[in-house]
Amino acid sequence: MADTTNPRPLLAHAHEAADEYLMRKVMDGSMEPGVAKGMATNGFLVTTRILSELRTRDGLSEQAITDAFQSRLDRARTHWDVRSVIAAEFALAVWDGMQRDLAEYLRSVG
């Protein structure tokens, strides 16, 4: 039985998605382990806050958020901006996990 006293879903899927993405980047040599560790902690917190605010404060739909970050990713790839590519890919991975977390939470309390 899910803990319904916590109004916010846990971010297990978002953490998993972030970790998988970062591990791939480290394994393929495109990211140093220390950078990945920083993104897994501070980057994850900042990214989840931004995504949450886009959804709740700004009222963007889930698809609008996905489209916005996909557009950023496409622009970054066009301009060969590696940092922006990584940031957008990371945000999309975390967002996918957050959506799965929310769906799981809603099923458990529904």
Secondary structure, DSSP 8 states (H G I E B T S, - for coil): ---TT-SS---HHHHHHHHHHHHHHHHTTSS-HHHHHHIIIIIHHHHHHHHHHHHHTS---HHHHHHHHHHHHHHHHHTT-HHHHHHHHHHHHHHHHHHHHHHHHHHHH-
